[in-house]
Amino acid sequence: MAVKTLIINDQLISAREEETILQAAQDAGIHIPTLCHLEGVSDIGACRLCLVEIAGSNKLSPACVTQVAEGIEVKTNTERLQKYRRTIVEMLFAEGNHVCSVCVANGNCELQDLAIEMGMNHVRLEYQFPQRQVDISHDRFGVDHNRCVLCTRCVRVCDEIEGAHTWDMAGRGKNSHVITDVNQPWGTSLSCTSCGKCVNACPTGAIFDKGSSVGEMVHQRDRIQFIVTAREKKQWFS
């Protein structure tokens, strides 16, 4: 197994050649903000919050899908990156209908945490106020499209871990949204196993347990990582 040596924030780091910059940074205790990244499932670089600067390149690179390379120098927390990240978070708030005070995930929301981390105390962009639906046709769960940030974590966890592929994406641009099966109400889905993995994978209050009141939602993402690890180590059979 080949090992690559790189520099992240002036710190010399060693990483396996198949690792990404994000993995190498996390192993070294270096924080890089993420939203679409979820341990245990594949990365797609959708949210762009993990953008980093690589010496010699004019473009910013998403750390979650950029592999390490020998000798590269990476910066993760420059003023330029901070401005980009704050703008991205503001855009997410402006293009959706995120009202934290009445959201089931208030206090347990990754988007909310990112806004605090970026020092966002107001949104400088014009709010779009899209007309989005809430689907509570499922017996146990609901999906509020007003709070969805299109991270596709629900799609990937349902496909790669549960193997049901109930969730998918539809539409383009501002009309993009997650769907169940062939764009039918979640409660009528024949593929859904009601496992709840999508609920725990969701970074916001978009997918929730029915009956949860404001601020009562609990995400247990460690369960997803446990399932992946147990499957890889064949712990199910012990």
C-alpha positions in Angstrom: 0.0 0.0 0.0 1.6 3.2 -1.2 1.8 6.2 1.2 1.6 9.8 0.1 3.1 12.7 2.0 1.4 16.1 1.8 1.2 19.4 3.7 -2.1 20.6 5.1 -2.1 24.0 6.8 1.8 23.8 7.1 1.5 20.4 8.8 3.2 17.4 7.3 0.7 14.6 6.8 1.0 11.0 5.6 -2.0 9.3 4.0 -2.8 6.2 1.9 -2.8 6.9 -1.8 -6.5 6.0 -2.1 -7.5 8.5 0.6 -9.1 11.9 -0.1 -7.8 15.2 1.3 -10.8 15.2 3.7 -9.9 11.8 5.1 -6.3 12.7 5.5 -7.2 16.0 7.2 -9.7 14.3 9.6 -7.1 11.6 10.5 -4.8 14.4 11.4 -7.4 16.2 13.5 -7.8 19.1 11.0 -11.4 20.3 10.7 -12.9 20.9 7.3 -16.6 21.9 7.1 -18.9 19.4 5.3 -22.6 19.0 4.7 -23.1 16.3 2.1 -20.4 14.1 3.5 -21.5 11.2 5.7 -19.2 8.5 7.1 -20.1 5.1 5.6 -21.4 6.2 2.3 -19.8 7.4 -0.9 -18.9 11.1 -1.4 -20.3 13.2 -4.3 -19.0 16.7 -3.6 -22.4 18.3 -3.8 -22.4 21.0 -1.1 -18.9 22.4 -1.9 -18.4 23.4 1.7 -15.2 21.4 1.9 -13.5 23.4 -0.8 -9.8 23.8 -0.2 -6.9 25.6 -1.8 -4.1 23.6 -3.4 -0.9 25.4 -4.2 -0.3 25.8 -7.9 -4.0 25.6 -8.8 -6.3 28.6 -9.4 -9.4 26.6 -8.8 -10.8 25.4 -5.4 -11.1 21.7 -5.0 -13.7 19.7 -2.9 -11.7 17.9 -0.3 -14.2 15.0 -0.1 -13.6 13.8 -3.7 -10.0 15.0 -4.3 -7.4 12.3 -3.7 -4.2 13.0 -2.0 -1.0 13.4 -4.1 2.6 13.4 -3.2 4.0 16.8 -2.2 0.8 18.9 -2.6 0.3 21.8 -0.3 -3.3 22.4 1.0 -4.9 25.3 2.8 -8.2 24.6 4.5 -9.1 27.8 6.3 -8.0 30.9 4.3 -10.0 34.1 4.2 -11.1 33.3 0.6 -12.4 29.9 1.6 -14.3 31.4 4.6 -16.0 33.9 2.3 -17.0 31.1 -0.1 -18.4 28.9 2.7 -20.4 31.7 4.3 -21.9 32.5 0.9 -22.8 28.9 0.3 -24.6 28.6 3.6 -26.4 31.9 3.0 -27.5 30.6 -0.4 -28.9 27.5 1.2 -30.9 29.5 3.7 -32.1 31.9 1.0 -33.2 29.3 -1.6 -35.2 27.2 1.0 -37.6 27.9 3.8 -35.5 27.4 6.9 -37.1 28.8 10.0 -35.0 27.3 12.8 -37.4 28.3 15.6 -40.2 26.0 14.3 -38.1 23.2 12.9 -38.0 19.8 14.6 -34.2 19.7 14.2 -33.6 23.1 16.0 -30.5 22.6 18.1 -29.6 19.3 16.3 -29.1 20.6 12.7 -25.8 20.6 10.7 -26.9 23.6 8.6 -27.6 25.6 11.7 -24.2 24.6 13.1 -22.5 25.6 9.9 -24.2 29.0 10.0 -22.9 29.6 13.5 -19.4 28.3 12.5 -19.3 30.7 9.6 -20.4 33.7 11.7 -23.6 34.1 9.8 -25.9 36.4 11.7 -28.0 37.5 8.7 -28.6 36.5 5.0 -27.4 39.1 2.5 -29.3 37.4 -0.4 -32.9 37.8 -1.4 -35.1 35.0 0.0 -36.8 32.9 -2.7 -39.7 31.6 -0.6 -40.3 28.5 -2.9 -43.6 26.7 -2.8 -42.6 23.2 -1.5 -44.7 20.4 -0.1 -44.7 18.4 3.1 -45.3 14.6 2.7 -46.6 12.9 5.9 -48.2 9.9 4.1 -45.8 7.5 5.7 -46.9 5.8 8.9 -43.8 6.7 10.8 -41.9 9.4 9.0 -42.4 12.6 7.1 -40.4 14.7 4.6 -40.5 18.5 4.6 -39.0 19.7 1.2 -38.8 23.2 2.6 -35.9 22.1 4.7 -34.1 19.9 2.2 -30.6 21.0 1.2 -30.2 18.4 -1.6 -27.2 16.8 0.0 -28.5 13.3 -1.3 -27.4 11.6 1.9 -30.8 10.0 2.2 -30.4 8.7 -1.4 -27.0 7.2 -0.8 -27.7 5.7 2.6 -30.9 4.0 1.3 -29.1 2.7 -1.8 -25.7 1.8 -0.4 -26.5 0.6 3.1 -30.2 -0.5 3.1 -30.1 -1.6 -0.6 -33.7 -0.4 -1.2 -33.0 2.7 -3.3 -36.4 4.2 -2.4 -35.0 7.8 -2.6 -33.8 9.5 -5.8 -33.5 13.0 -7.3 -35.8 14.6 -9.8 -36.0 18.0 -11.5 -33.3 20.5 -12.4 -31.9 23.7 -10.9 -34.3 25.3 -8.4 -36.8 22.6 -9.2 -34.5 19.8 -8.0 -36.0 17.7 -5.2 -35.8 14.3 -3.6 -38.5 11.7 -4.5 -39.5 8.3 -3.3 -39.9 5.5 -5.9 -41.3 7.0 -9.1 -42.3 10.4 -7.6 -45.1 9.0 -5.5 -46.2 9.7 -1.9 -43.7 8.1 0.5 -46.5 6.2 2.2 -47.4 4.4 -1.0 -43.8 3.3 -1.6 -43.4 -0.5 -2.1 -39.6 -0.4 -1.8 -39.4 1.4 1.5 -38.4 -0.9 4.4 -39.2 1.8 7.1 -35.7 1.3 8.5 -35.3 5.0 9.4 -31.7 5.3 8.0 -32.7 8.3 5.9 -34.0 10.0 9.0 -30.7 9.6 10.8 -28.7 10.5 7.7 -30.5 13.8 7.1 -28.4 16.8 8.2 -31.5 19.1 8.7 -35.1 18.6 9.7 -36.2 17.6 6.2 -36.8 13.9 7.0 -38.2 13.4 10.5 -40.0 11.0 12.8 -43.7 11.8 12.9 -44.7 13.0 16.3 -41.5 14.9 17.0 -42.2 18.4 18.2 -39.9 21.5 17.8 -36.4 20.8 18.9 -37.0 17.1 19.9 -35.4 15.5 16.9 -32.3 13.3 17.6 -30.0 12.2 14.8 -28.1 9.0 15.6 -25.6 8.9 12.7 -23.3 6.6 14.7 -25.8 3.9 13.9 -25.1 4.2 10.2 -21.3 3.9 10.8 -21.9 0.9 13.1 -23.9 -0.9 10.4 -21.2 -0.3 7.8 -18.4 -1.4 10.2 -20.3 -4.5 11.4 -21.0 -5.6 7.8 -17.4 -5.2 6.8 -16.1 -7.1 9.8 -18.9 -9.7 9.5 -20.0 -9.0 13.1 -23.6 -9.9 12.3 -22.6 -13.5 12.4 -20.8 -13.5 15.8 
